Amino acid sequence: MKSKQLITMKKIIISFLTSLILSLPAYGALDLSLPDMNLPDMGDPSSSVMSYTEENDLGKKLYRQLRRTQPVIEDSELSEWIRSLGNRLVARASGARGSFYFLIIDKPSVNAFAMPGGVVAVHSGLILSTESESELAAVLSHEIAHVSQRHIARMFAKNKGSALKTGLGLLAGALAASQDPALGQAVMTVSIASQLQKQLNFSRQAETEADRVGMRILASSGFDPEGMPKFLGKLGGSDGAYQNVTEYLRTHPLSINRVSDTRARAKKYGNRPHKDDPDYLYAKAKLQAISRTHIRARGLDNQHIKNYAQAWKNNKIGRFNNTLQLLGSNSRKPVEAIAIATALNGMKKYDQTISVLKPLVNNFPDQEALIIPLADAYLATGRAAQAWQLMRRTYVSEQTSLEFLDMRKEVAQMSGNIAEALVSAAERYIHLGEYKQAQAMLLQATRNSGMGAVNGAKLQGLLSQVNQELKENKKSKF
């Protein structure tokens, strides 16, 4: 009987954890990052509740649902930057397994959160509010630690009976919601609230553990360990250094002990000053310009970086000539060349775009943010075949930006590769977890004779994945 209950519990948890976590505004006081502090790293019982494979699969589902339901910034350049920074930290995280997914959500709040399966999200408001790269890296390290320590799985392992009870409550709420959304939400709220106080007590331990593990990640990655106590100190300070911090403090309980503990640990690492990478400054400047949050970025004192931020503001409102006045009409730095090329394309000076970007793409062949404006210039000058050769050689991964997939579809269509355009459209749907639409695109592509043997095998592989997802989704609907 216990075995059947555990299997039922696992199915309920994995089926409903996505909607539970993504409904944090409704259940804002609930923090699922709860560990058993005494569980060993090897052979811990959390794997009996949620295996690493199940957790990784859940992470991919959560990542796709976030991209579909939240205002995720899909700018290729910013997406690549946050992934690069995050992966640098993951490389130093002991115990980290599987894939990690980093994304920026365009919200003004100072907040970040982690989900099982390696999903780490950071709000644009937090990035813009950090005053150093080490502060941002400290936040990411903390969230990575929640994942590497498997806090959510350990919480369920700690209290299986309660998890089952809560899971069944969620199931009842979901069934009720199909008839009456308000009633369904009430049922789920009661189920969660019954375990709330116990979970909040453990959450404080989880935050302390994530601080300590995160500090090791931060220091071993070459960042200033002082970044963590500085960030936490500003969150809890009375001077209002960071605005819009309510959401972060609600899901990351803060205490004097936490702040003092990170300060003491930072001192043990000694003086390790870190100079901000220019990529961090450029990314923050661009984020300030394109974000909907209208928050002024902290720490942008360099005049050249200020000009870069203004250039993107100019591009956003169509003042392309002003961008060229600020940055010039050419640059060997990819980050500046992208802003310049965007302005040149806006002014229909496509040949200049090609002369600026082509050498850089040869040196950085996998940078989506360079490829997109170059392909756009090729299309505008009647060189669709050349644009397709540029796009087709770039590998599409789970974290490929929607911006890139949109351009890939357009280029394939304009170059006469209709089947490839359909596949690109399907991949976009897959990245958003919209499998029925993806299936329709893929089935249409199978009826097109334009796919070669290799790409035909890829098509069939994608179709098989989509069919499996639809099958699992159907099973999870009770």
C-alpha positions as CSV (number, residue, x, y, z in Angstrom):
1,M,0.0,0.0,0.0
2,K,2.9,2.4,0.9
3,S,4.5,1.7,-2.5
4,K,1.2,2.6,-4.3
5,Q,0.9,5.7,-2.3
6,L,4.4,6.8,-3.1
7,I,3.9,6.2,-6.8
8,T,0.6,8.2,-6.7
9,M,2.3,10.9,-4.8
10,K,5.2,11.2,-7.3
11,K,2.7,11.4,-10.2
12,I,0.7,14.2,-8.4
13,I,3.8,16.1,-7.4
14,I,5.3,16.1,-10.9
15,S,2.0,16.8,-12.6
16,F,1.0,19.7,-10.4
17,L,4.4,21.2,-9.2
18,T,4.6,23.2,-12.4
19,S,1.3,25.0,-11.8
20,L,2.0,25.3,-8.0
21,I,5.4,27.0,-8.5
22,L,4.2,29.2,-11.3
23,S,1.3,30.4,-9.1
24,L,3.6,32.1,-6.6
25,P,1.6,35.4,-6.8
26,A,-1.4,33.5,-5.4
27,Y,0.6,31.5,-2.9
28,G,3.3,34.1,-2.3
29,A,4.2,33.1,1.3
30,L,5.0,29.5,0.2
31,D,8.7,28.8,-0.3
32,L,9.3,25.2,-1.5
33,S,13.1,25.3,-1.2
34,L,13.2,23.3,2.0
35,P,16.0,20.8,2.9
36,D,16.6,18.2,5.5
37,M,19.9,19.6,6.7
38,N,21.2,16.2,7.9
39,L,20.6,14.2,4.8
40,P,23.8,12.8,3.2
41,D,24.7,13.7,-0.4
42,M,25.0,10.1,-1.5
43,G,22.0,7.9,-1.5
44,D,19.6,10.4,0.1
45,P,15.9,9.4,0.1
46,S,14.9,12.4,-2.0
47,S,15.7,10.3,-5.0
48,S,12.9,7.9,-4.0
49,V,10.4,10.8,-4.3
50,M,11.9,12.5,-7.4
51,S,14.7,10.9,-9.3
52,Y,17.4,13.0,-11.1
53,T,15.8,12.1,-14.4
54,E,12.4,13.1,-13.3
55,E,13.7,16.3,-11.8
56,N,15.6,17.2,-15.1
57,D,12.4,16.4,-17.1
58,L,10.4,18.6,-14.7
59,G,13.0,21.4,-15.1
60,K,12.5,21.5,-18.9
61,K,8.8,21.6,-18.5
62,L,9.0,24.4,-16.0
63,Y,11.4,26.3,-18.2
64,R,9.1,26.0,-21.2
65,Q,6.0,27.1,-19.2
66,L,7.8,30.1,-17.9
67,R,8.7,31.2,-21.4
68,R,5.1,30.8,-22.4
69,T,3.5,32.5,-19.4
70,Q,6.0,35.1,-18.1
71,P,7.4,38.2,-19.8
72,V,10.7,36.5,-20.5
73,I,13.3,38.6,-22.3
74,E,14.0,36.7,-25.5
75,D,16.7,39.1,-26.8
76,S,19.5,36.8,-28.1
77,E,22.3,38.9,-26.8
78,L,21.0,39.2,-23.2
79,S,19.9,35.6,-23.2
80,E,23.4,34.4,-24.1
81,W,25.0,36.7,-21.5
82,I,22.9,35.5,-18.6
83,R,23.5,31.9,-19.6
84,S,27.3,32.5,-19.9
85,L,27.4,34.0,-16.4
86,G,25.2,31.3,-14.9
87,N,27.2,28.4,-16.5
88,R,30.5,29.9,-15.3
89,L,29.1,29.5,-11.8
90,V,27.5,26.1,-12.3
91,A,31.0,24.8,-13.4
92,R,32.1,25.5,-9.8
93,A,29.0,24.0,-8.1
94,S,29.7,20.7,-6.5
95,G,26.8,18.2,-6.9
96,A,25.2,20.1,-9.8
97,R,23.8,17.6,-12.3
98,G,22.0,17.9,-15.6
99,S,21.1,21.0,-17.5
100,F,20.7,24.5,-16.1
101,Y,18.3,27.0,-17.6
102,F,18.9,30.7,-17.0
103,L,16.4,33.4,-18.0
104,I,15.6,37.0,-17.4
105,I,12.0,37.9,-16.6
106,D,11.1,41.5,-17.4
107,K,9.7,42.7,-14.0
108,P,10.7,45.6,-11.8
109,S,10.9,43.7,-8.6
110,V,14.2,42.8,-7.0
111,N,13.7,39.0,-7.2
112,A,15.2,35.8,-8.3
113,F,14.2,32.2,-7.8
114,A,15.2,28.6,-8.6
115,M,13.1,25.6,-9.6
116,P,13.9,21.9,-9.6
117,G,15.6,20.7,-12.7
118,G,18.0,23.6,-12.9
119,V,15.7,26.5,-13.8
120,V,17.1,29.8,-12.5
121,A,15.2,33.0,-13.2
122,V,16.2,36.6,-12.3
123,H,14.0,39.6,-12.7
124,S,15.3,42.6,-14.7
125,G,14.7,44.8,-11.6
126,L,17.3,42.8,-9.7
127,I,19.9,43.0,-12.4
128,L,19.5,46.7,-12.8
129,S,19.6,47.2,-9.0
130,T,22.9,45.4,-8.5
131,E,25.9,47.7,-8.2
132,S,28.6,45.1,-9.2
133,E,28.9,41.9,-11.1
134,S,29.8,40.1,-7.9
135,E,26.4,41.1,-6.3
136,L,24.6,39.6,-9.3
137,A,26.8,36.5,-9.3
138,A,26.1,36.1,-5.6
139,V,22.3,35.9,-6.2
140,L,22.8,33.4,-9.0
141,S,25.2,31.3,-6.9
142,H,22.6,31.2,-4.1
143,E,19.9,30.0,-6.5
144,I,22.2,27.5,-8.1
145,A,22.9,26.1,-4.6
146,H,19.1,25.6,-4.1
147,V,19.2,23.4,-7.2
148,S,22.4,21.5,-6.5
149,Q,21.3,20.8,-2.9
150,R,17.9,19.5,-4.3
151,H,16.0,21.4,-1.7
152,I,12.5,20.8,-3.1
153,A,13.0,17.0,-3.5
154,R,14.4,16.9,0.0
155,M,11.5,18.7,1.4
156,F,9.1,16.1,-0.1
157,A,11.4,13.3,1.2
158,K,11.4,14.9,4.6
159,N,7.6,14.7,4.9
160,K,6.2,12.2,2.5
161,G,2.8,11.9,4.2
162,S,2.3,15.7,4.2
163,A,3.5,15.9,0.6
164,L,1.0,13.3,-0.4
165,K,-1.8,15.0,1.5
166,T,-0.9,18.4,-0.1
167,G,-0.6,16.8,-3.5
168,L,-4.1,15.2,-3.2
169,G,-5.4,18.6,-2.1
170,L,-3.9,20.1,-5.2
171,L,-5.5,17.4,-7.3
172,A,-8.9,18.1,-5.7
173,G,-8.4,21.8,-6.3
174,A,-7.6,21.2,-9.9
175,L,-10.7,19.1,-10.4
176,A,-12.8,21.8,-8.7
177,A,-11.2,24.5,-10.8
178,S,-12.5,22.8,-13.9
179,Q,-16.0,23.7,-12.7
180,D,-15.4,26.8,-10.6
181,P,-11.9,28.5,-10.8
182,A,-12.5,30.4,-7.5
183,L,-13.5,27.3,-5.6
184,G,-10.5,25.4,-7.0
185,Q,-8.1,28.1,-5.9
186,A,-9.6,28.1,-2.4
187,V,-9.2,24.3,-2.1
188,M,-5.6,24.4,-3.2
189,T,-4.9,27.4,-0.8
190,V,-6.2,25.5,2.2
191,S,-4.2,22.4,1.2
192,I,-1.0,24.4,1.1
193,A,-1.7,26.5,4.2
194,S,-2.0,23.4,6.3
195,Q,1.7,22.8,5.9
196,L,2.8,26.4,5.7
197,Q,4.3,27.1,9.1
198,K,6.4,24.0,9.2
199,Q,7.7,24.7,5.7
200,L,8.6,28.3,6.6
201,N,10.6,27.1,9.6
202,F,12.7,24.8,7.3
203,S,12.9,27.5,4.6
204,R,15.2,29.5,6.9
205,Q,17.6,26.6,7.1
206,A,17.4,26.2,3.3
207,E,18.4,29.9,2.8
208,T,21.3,29.5,5.2
209,E,22.5,26.4,3.4
210,A,22.1,28.1,0.0
211,D,24.1,31.1,1.3
212,R,27.0,28.9,2.4
213,V,27.1,26.7,-0.7
214,G,26.6,29.8,-2.9
215,M,29.5,31.5,-1.2
216,R,31.8,28.7,-2.2
217,I,30.6,28.8,-5.7
218,L,31.0,32.6,-5.8
219,A,34.5,32.6,-4.5
220,S,35.8,29.7,-6.5
221,S,34.4,31.3,-9.7
222,G,36.7,34.4,-9.2
223,F,34.1,36.8,-7.9
224,D,34.4,39.0,-4.8
225,P,32.8,37.0,-1.8
226,E,31.8,40.4,-0.3
227,G,29.1,40.6,-3.1
228,M,26.8,38.3,-1.1
229,P,26.8,40.2,2.3
230,K,26.6,43.5,0.4
231,F,23.5,42.4,-1.5
232,L,21.8,40.9,1.6
233,G,22.7,44.0,3.7
234,K,21.0,46.3,1.2
235,L,17.9,44.2,1.1
236,G,17.5,44.4,4.9
237,G,18.8,48.0,5.2
238,S,16.7,50.8,6.4
239,D,18.1,53.2,3.8
240,G,16.0,51.7,1.0
241,A,19.0,50.9,-1.1
242,Y,16.9,48.4,-3.1
243,Q,13.3,49.1,-4.0
244,N,10.7,46.5,-4.8
245,V,12.3,43.9,-2.6
246,T,9.1,42.6,-1.0
247,E,8.8,39.6,-3.3
248,Y,12.4,38.5,-2.7
249,L,12.1,38.8,1.0
250,R,8.8,36.9,1.0
251,T,10.4,33.8,-0.6
252,H,13.9,34.3,0.8
253,P,13.5,34.8,4.6
254,L,16.1,37.3,5.7
255,S,17.5,37.6,9.2
256,I,20.4,39.3,11.0
257,N,22.1,35.9,11.4
258,R,22.1,35.3,7.7
259,V,23.7,38.7,6.9
260,S,26.3,38.4,9.7
261,D,27.0,34.8,8.7
262,T,27.8,35.7,5.1
263,R,29.9,38.6,6.2
264,A,32.0,36.3,8.5
265,R,32.4,33.8,5.7
266,A,33.4,36.4,3.2
267,K,36.2,37.6,5.5
268,K,37.6,34.1,5.7
269,Y,38.1,34.1,2.0
270,G,40.3,37.2,2.3
271,N,40.4,40.3,0.2
272,R,39.4,39.3,-3.4
273,P,38.5,42.4,-5.3
274,H,36.9,41.7,-8.7
275,K,36.7,44.1,-11.6
276,D,33.4,44.0,-13.4
277,D,33.5,42.4,-16.8
278,P,32.5,44.8,-19.6
279,D,29.9,42.3,-20.7
280,Y,28.1,42.9,-17.4
281,L,28.1,46.7,-17.9
282,Y,27.0,46.4,-21.5
283,A,24.2,44.0,-20.6
284,K,22.9,46.1,-17.8
285,A,22.9,49.2,-20.1
286,K,21.0,47.4,-22.9
287,L,18.6,45.9,-20.4
288,Q,17.9,49.4,-19.0
289,A,17.1,50.6,-22.6
290,I,14.9,47.7,-23.8
291,S,13.2,46.7,-20.5
292,R,9.6,47.7,-19.9
293,T,10.3,48.3,-16.2
294,H,11.8,51.8,-16.7
295,I,14.4,51.3,-13.9
296,R,17.6,53.2,-14.0
297,A,20.6,50.9,-13.8
298,R,23.0,51.3,-10.9
299,G,26.7,51.6,-11.4
300,L,26.8,52.8,-15.0
301,D,29.3,55.6,-14.5
302,N,31.4,55.1,-17.6
303,Q,30.5,57.7,-20.3
304,H,31.0,55.2,-23.1
305,I,28.6,52.7,-21.4
306,K,26.1,55.5,-21.0
307,N,26.4,56.3,-24.7
308,Y,25.7,52.6,-25.4
309,A,22.6,52.6,-23.3
310,Q,21.4,55.7,-25.1
311,A,22.1,54.1,-28.4
312,W,19.7,51.3,-27.7
313,K,17.1,53.8,-26.5
314,N,17.6,55.5,-29.9
315,N,17.2,52.2,-31.7
316,K,14.0,51.4,-29.8
317,I,12.3,54.7,-31.0
318,G,13.8,54.8,-34.5
319,R,16.5,57.5,-34.0
320,F,19.1,55.4,-35.8
321,N,21.2,58.3,-36.9
322,N,21.7,59.3,-33.3
323,T,23.0,55.8,-32.5
324,L,25.7,56.2,-35.2
325,Q,26.6,59.6,-33.8
326,L,27.2,58.0,-30.4
327,L,28.9,54.8,-31.4
328,G,30.3,55.4,-34.9
329,S,29.4,53.4,-38.0
330,N,31.8,50.4,-37.3
331,S,33.2,48.5,-34.4
332,R,35.2,45.4,-33.8
333,K,33.5,44.7,-30.5
334,P,30.5,42.4,-31.1
335,V,28.4,44.1,-28.4
336,E,28.7,47.5,-30.1
337,A,28.6,46.1,-33.6
338,I,25.1,44.7,-32.9
339,A,23.8,48.0,-31.8
340,I,25.4,49.7,-34.9
341,A,24.0,47.1,-37.3
342,T,20.6,47.4,-35.8
343,A,20.7,51.2,-36.6
344,L,22.2,50.6,-40.1
345,N,19.4,48.1,-40.9
346,G,16.9,50.7,-39.6
347,M,18.3,53.2,-42.1
348,K,18.3,50.6,-44.9
349,K,22.1,50.7,-45.2
350,Y,22.3,46.9,-45.5
351,D,25.6,46.7,-47.4
352,Q,27.2,48.6,-44.5
353,T,25.6,46.1,-42.0
354,I,27.2,43.3,-44.0
355,S,30.6,44.9,-44.0
356,V,30.4,45.4,-40.2
357,L,29.1,42.0,-39.2
358,K,30.5,39.5,-41.7
359,P,34.1,39.5,-40.3
360,L,32.7,39.2,-36.7
361,V,30.4,36.3,-37.6
362,N,33.4,34.5,-39.1
363,N,35.2,34.9,-35.8
364,F,32.1,34.2,-33.6
365,P,30.0,31.8,-35.8
366,D,27.6,30.8,-33.0
367,Q,26.6,34.2,-31.7
368,E,22.9,34.4,-32.5
369,A,22.8,38.2,-31.8
370,L,25.4,38.8,-34.6
371,I,23.7,36.4,-37.0
372,I,20.2,37.9,-36.8
373,P,20.9,41.4,-38.1
374,L,23.3,40.0,-40.8
375,A,20.7,37.6,-42.0
376,D,18.2,40.5,-42.1
377,A,20.6,42.5,-44.2
378,Y,21.1,39.5,-46.6
379,L,17.3,39.2,-47.0
380,A,16.8,42.9,-47.7
381,T,19.5,42.8,-50.5
382,G,18.0,39.7,-52.2
383,R,20.5,37.2,-50.9
384,A,18.1,34.8,-49.2
385,A,20.1,31.7,-50.1
386,Q,23.2,33.3,-48.4
387,A,21.1,34.2,-45.4
388,W,19.9,30.6,-45.1
389,Q,23.4,29.2,-45.2
390,L,24.2,31.5,-42.3
391,M,21.2,30.4,-40.3
392,R,21.2,26.6,-41.0
393,R,24.7,26.0,-39.6
394,T,23.7,27.3,-36.1
395,Y,22.7,24.6,-33.7
396,V,19.2,25.0,-32.1
397,S,19.2,24.2,-28.4
398,E,16.6,24.3,-25.7
399,Q,17.7,27.8,-24.8
400,T,17.8,29.2,-28.3
401,S,16.0,32.5,-28.2
402,L,12.6,32.9,-29.8
403,E,14.0,35.9,-31.6
404,F,16.5,33.6,-33.4
405,L,13.8,31.0,-34.3
406,D,11.6,33.7,-35.7
407,M,14.4,34.9,-38.0
408,R,15.3,31.3,-38.9
409,K,11.7,30.7,-40.0
410,E,11.6,33.8,-42.1
411,V,14.9,33.1,-43.8
412,A,13.9,29.5,-44.6
413,Q,10.6,30.7,-46.1
414,M,12.2,33.5,-48.1
415,S,14.9,31.1,-49.5
416,G,12.3,28.5,-50.6
417,N,12.9,26.0,-47.8
418,I,9.3,25.6,-46.8
419,A,9.8,22.4,-44.8
420,E,12.6,24.0,-42.8
421,A,10.4,27.0,-42.1
422,L,7.7,24.7,-40.7
423,V,10.3,22.9,-38.6
424,S,11.5,26.3,-37.2
425,A,7.9,27.2,-36.4
426,A,7.5,23.8,-34.7
427,E,10.7,24.3,-32.6
428,R,9.3,27.7,-31.5
429,Y,6.1,26.0,-30.3
430,I,8.1,23.3,-28.6
431,H,10.2,25.9,-26.7
432,L,6.9,27.2,-25.3
433,G,5.4,23.8,-24.5
434,E,2.7,24.3,-27.1
435,Y,2.8,20.7,-28.4
436,K,-0.4,20.5,-30.4
437,Q,0.7,23.5,-32.6
438,A,4.1,22.0,-32.9
439,Q,2.7,18.6,-34.0
440,A,0.6,20.3,-36.7
441,M,3.7,22.1,-38.1
442,L,5.7,18.9,-38.1
443,L,3.0,16.8,-39.8
444,Q,2.7,19.5,-42.5
445,A,6.5,19.4,-42.9
446,T,6.5,15.6,-43.4
447,R,4.2,16.1,-46.4
448,N,6.8,18.5,-48.0
449,S,9.5,17.0,-50.3
450,G,12.1,19.6,-49.4
451,M,13.7,17.7,-46.5
452,G,16.9,15.8,-47.0
453,A,17.7,12.5,-45.3
454,V,19.5,14.1,-42.4
455,N,17.0,16.8,-41.8
456,G,14.2,14.3,-42.3
457,A,15.6,12.2,-39.5
458,K,15.6,15.3,-37.3
459,L,12.0,16.0,-38.2
460,Q,10.9,12.5,-37.2
461,G,12.9,12.8,-34.0
462,L,11.1,16.1,-33.1
463,L,7.7,14.6,-34.0
464,S,8.4,11.6,-31.8
465,Q,9.3,14.0,-28.9
466,V,6.1,16.0,-29.4
467,N,3.9,12.9,-29.6
468,Q,5.4,11.7,-26.3
469,E,4.8,15.0,-24.6
470,L,1.2,15.0,-25.8
471,K,0.8,11.5,-24.5
472,E,2.2,12.4,-21.1
473,N,0.0,15.5,-20.9
474,K,-3.1,13.5,-21.6
475,K,-2.2,10.9,-18.9
476,S,-1.6,13.7,-16.3
477,K,-5.1,15.1,-16.8
478,F,-7.3,13.4,-14.2
